Amino acid sequence: MKTPSFFTLIVLFFFFQNIFAQELTPTETKALLEITVTDFKGKPLANESLSFVGAKTKKEIPAKTGANGKTKILLPEGDTYDVVYRDFTEQVNYSKVEIPAEPGVFTLQLTIKFEPEKVFTLKNVNFETGKANLTTSSFPALNELVELLKGKPTMLIEIAGHTDNVGTPEANQVLSDDRAKSVKQYLISKGIAATRLTSKGYGDTQPIADNANEEGRKQNRRTEVRITKE
């Protein structure tokens, strides 16, 4: 898991007695966690997927924010939970929250503030050598991207193709463009509207590593997702 550059976790404890009738209700053994997710300007982040993983039980409890950036879950008391956030196809381990075992019932308010990244490299998305044909091993990662896009119906993205510097610049430009188009067509075939997607090849013009060695060239051969509209 990677660690984000910008993240704030705020936890407030409130003790209540039976005020959440007809909703999730805290019990003697489970605390109610009210979660708010925003960016650093206070804008609510809708349809964001979180999970809370207990240090003792290892059990993962998922949560997803609504249109107002809020959600609620019940967490067993007496454990410390890793707060895990999903950035497209990667899980990000942000912080921890402790749920003490206390007498009575109580509610916690958790505020998460972060600045979502705008560019992601798709991991495990590969093509046949020198071609734009996706390998079957790429499908799981692309299917995750499909599900995340379905959960964020207003988001628009650009699919950016990149190559190393082996071959001519002209050939690399064509290959990167064709590979980006292949990813776009796969997403469309899985139900993502074409109007939400653009594709563009950048050839070998934007390396992120040294092309002088194979490891660097491998990093430069990549497919990125660039968020153009939230």
C-alpha positions as CSV (number, residue, x, y, z in Angstrom):
1,M,0.0,0.0,0.0
2,K,1.2,3.5,-0.7
3,T,1.0,6.4,1.7
4,P,-0.6,9.7,0.5
5,S,1.2,13.1,0.5
6,F,-1.7,15.0,1.9
7,F,-4.0,13.6,4.5
8,T,-5.8,14.7,7.7
9,L,-7.7,12.4,10.0
10,I,-9.9,14.0,12.7
11,V,-11.8,11.9,15.2
12,L,-14.4,13.2,17.7
13,F,-16.1,11.0,20.3
14,F,-19.7,11.6,21.3
15,F,-21.6,9.6,23.9
16,F,-25.3,9.1,23.2
17,Q,-28.1,6.9,24.4
18,N,-30.5,5.5,21.8
19,I,-30.7,8.5,19.5
20,F,-30.4,6.7,16.2
21,A,-33.6,4.7,16.2
22,Q,-34.5,3.5,12.7
23,E,-30.9,4.0,11.6
24,L,-27.6,2.3,12.4
25,T,-27.5,2.3,16.2
26,P,-24.5,1.9,18.5
27,T,-24.6,-1.0,20.9
28,E,-22.7,-2.2,24.0
29,T,-20.2,-3.9,21.7
30,K,-20.2,-1.8,18.5
31,A,-19.6,1.9,18.1
32,L,-21.3,3.9,15.4
33,L,-18.8,5.7,13.2
34,E,-20.0,8.7,11.3
35,I,-17.6,9.4,8.4
36,T,-17.2,12.6,6.4
37,V,-14.8,12.7,3.4
38,T,-13.8,16.0,1.8
39,D,-10.9,17.6,0.0
40,F,-8.8,20.3,1.7
41,K,-11.2,23.0,0.5
42,G,-14.1,21.3,2.3
43,K,-15.7,19.9,-0.9
44,P,-17.6,16.6,-0.1
45,L,-16.2,13.7,-2.0
46,A,-19.0,11.4,-3.2
47,N,-18.8,7.7,-4.0
48,E,-15.5,7.2,-2.3
49,S,-14.7,3.7,-1.2
50,L,-13.1,3.1,2.3
51,S,-12.5,0.1,4.4
52,F,-11.6,-0.4,8.1
53,V,-9.3,-3.4,8.8
54,G,-9.2,-4.6,12.4
55,A,-5.7,-5.2,13.8
56,K,-6.9,-8.1,16.0
57,T,-9.6,-9.7,13.8
58,K,-8.2,-8.8,10.4
59,K,-11.8,-8.3,9.3
60,E,-12.4,-5.7,6.7
61,I,-15.5,-3.5,7.0
62,P,-16.3,-1.5,3.8
63,A,-17.8,1.9,3.6
64,K,-18.8,4.2,0.7
65,T,-19.7,7.9,0.9
66,G,-23.0,9.2,-0.5
67,A,-23.5,12.4,-2.6
68,N,-22.8,14.5,0.6
69,G,-19.5,12.8,1.2
70,K,-20.9,11.1,4.3
71,T,-21.5,7.5,5.4
72,K,-22.0,5.5,8.6
73,I,-20.8,2.1,9.8
74,L,-20.7,0.0,13.0
75,L,-17.3,-1.1,14.3
76,P,-16.7,-3.7,17.0
77,E,-15.1,-2.1,20.1
78,G,-11.7,-2.9,21.5
79,D,-9.8,-2.9,18.3
80,T,-7.6,-0.5,16.2
81,Y,-8.5,-0.2,12.6
82,D,-6.4,0.7,9.6
83,V,-8.2,3.3,7.5
84,V,-7.8,2.1,3.9
85,Y,-8.8,4.2,0.9
86,R,-8.9,3.1,-2.7
87,D,-7.3,5.2,-5.4
88,F,-8.5,3.6,-8.6
89,T,-6.8,0.2,-8.7
90,E,-4.5,0.9,-5.7
91,Q,-5.3,0.7,-2.0
92,V,-3.9,3.5,0.1
93,N,-3.2,3.0,3.8
94,Y,-3.9,6.4,5.4
95,S,-4.0,6.1,9.1
96,K,-5.5,4.3,12.1
97,V,-8.5,4.8,14.3
98,E,-8.9,3.2,17.7
99,I,-12.3,2.1,19.0
100,P,-12.0,1.7,22.7
101,A,-14.0,-0.8,24.7
102,E,-16.0,1.5,27.0
103,P,-19.2,1.0,29.1
104,G,-22.3,2.3,27.4
105,V,-23.0,3.1,23.8
106,F,-21.2,5.8,21.8
107,T,-20.7,7.4,18.5
108,L,-17.5,8.6,16.8
109,Q,-17.3,11.3,14.1
110,L,-14.5,10.7,11.7
111,T,-13.4,13.4,9.2
112,I,-11.0,12.5,6.4
113,K,-9.5,15.3,4.4
114,F,-7.3,14.6,1.4
115,E,-6.4,15.8,-2.1
116,P,-7.2,13.1,-4.6
117,E,-4.5,12.4,-7.2
118,K,-5.3,13.4,-10.7
119,V,-3.0,11.0,-12.6
120,F,-2.7,7.3,-12.0
121,T,-0.6,4.7,-13.6
122,L,-2.6,1.5,-14.2
123,K,-0.7,-1.4,-12.7
124,N,-0.7,-4.8,-14.4
125,V,-2.1,-3.5,-17.7
126,N,0.1,-5.0,-20.4
127,F,0.1,-5.4,-24.2
128,E,1.6,-7.9,-26.6
129,T,5.2,-7.0,-27.4
130,G,5.2,-4.2,-30.1
131,K,1.4,-4.4,-30.4
132,A,-1.7,-2.7,-29.0
133,N,-3.4,-6.0,-28.1
134,L,-4.2,-6.2,-24.4
135,T,-3.0,-9.4,-22.6
136,T,-5.6,-11.3,-20.7
137,S,-3.7,-10.6,-17.5
138,S,-4.7,-7.0,-17.9
139,F,-8.4,-7.7,-17.5
140,P,-8.7,-7.8,-13.7
141,A,-7.1,-4.3,-13.3
142,L,-9.3,-2.9,-16.1
143,N,-12.4,-4.4,-14.6
144,E,-11.6,-2.7,-11.3
145,L,-11.3,0.6,-13.2
146,V,-14.7,-0.1,-14.8
147,E,-16.3,-0.6,-11.4
148,L,-14.7,2.5,-10.0
149,L,-15.9,4.6,-13.0
150,K,-19.5,3.2,-12.5
151,G,-19.3,4.4,-8.9
152,K,-18.4,7.9,-10.1
153,P,-20.8,8.6,-12.9
154,T,-19.8,12.2,-13.4
155,M,-16.1,11.6,-13.8
156,L,-14.4,12.1,-17.1
157,I,-11.0,10.6,-17.8
158,E,-8.2,10.6,-20.4
159,I,-6.4,7.4,-21.1
160,A,-2.8,8.2,-21.8
161,G,-0.4,5.8,-23.5
162,H,3.4,6.0,-23.1
163,T,6.3,4.0,-24.5
164,D,10.1,3.7,-23.9
165,N,12.5,5.2,-26.5
166,V,13.2,1.9,-28.4
167,G,12.3,2.4,-32.0
168,T,11.6,5.6,-33.9
169,P,9.6,8.5,-32.3
170,E,7.0,8.1,-35.1
171,A,6.5,4.4,-34.4
172,N,6.3,5.0,-30.7
173,Q,3.7,7.7,-31.1
174,V,1.5,5.4,-33.2
175,L,1.9,2.5,-30.8
176,S,1.1,4.6,-27.7
177,D,-2.0,6.1,-29.4
178,D,-3.2,2.6,-30.4
179,R,-2.7,1.2,-26.9
180,A,-4.6,4.0,-25.3
181,K,-7.4,3.4,-27.8
182,S,-7.4,-0.3,-26.9
183,V,-8.0,0.5,-23.2
184,K,-10.7,2.9,-24.1
185,Q,-12.5,0.4,-26.3
186,Y,-12.3,-2.2,-23.5
187,L,-13.9,0.2,-21.0
188,I,-16.7,1.0,-23.6
189,S,-17.2,-2.8,-24.1
190,K,-17.9,-3.1,-20.3
191,G,-20.5,-0.4,-20.3
192,I,-18.6,2.9,-19.8
193,A,-20.0,5.6,-22.0
194,A,-17.7,6.7,-24.8
195,T,-18.5,10.4,-24.0
196,R,-16.7,10.0,-20.6
197,L,-13.5,8.8,-22.2
198,T,-10.7,10.2,-24.3
199,S,-7.5,8.6,-25.4
200,K,-4.2,10.0,-26.4
201,G,-0.7,8.6,-27.1
202,Y,2.4,10.5,-25.9
203,G,5.0,8.2,-27.4
204,D,8.3,8.4,-25.7
205,T,8.0,12.1,-24.9
206,Q,7.2,11.8,-21.2
207,P,9.6,9.3,-19.6
208,I,9.4,8.9,-15.8
209,A,12.6,6.8,-15.5
210,D,15.9,6.4,-17.3
211,N,15.6,4.7,-20.7
212,A,19.3,3.6,-20.5
213,N,18.3,0.4,-18.6
214,E,15.6,-2.2,-18.9
215,E,14.0,-1.3,-15.5
216,G,13.7,2.3,-16.5
217,R,12.2,1.4,-19.9
218,K,9.7,-0.9,-18.2
219,Q,8.5,2.0,-16.1
220,N,8.2,4.2,-19.1
221,R,6.0,1.7,-20.9
222,R,2.8,2.5,-19.1
223,T,-0.8,3.4,-19.3
224,E,-2.1,6.3,-17.3
225,V,-5.5,7.5,-16.3
226,R,-5.9,11.3,-16.1
227,I,-9.0,12.7,-14.4
228,T,-10.2,15.6,-16.5
229,K,-13.5,16.2,-14.6
230,E,-14.6,15.0,-11.2
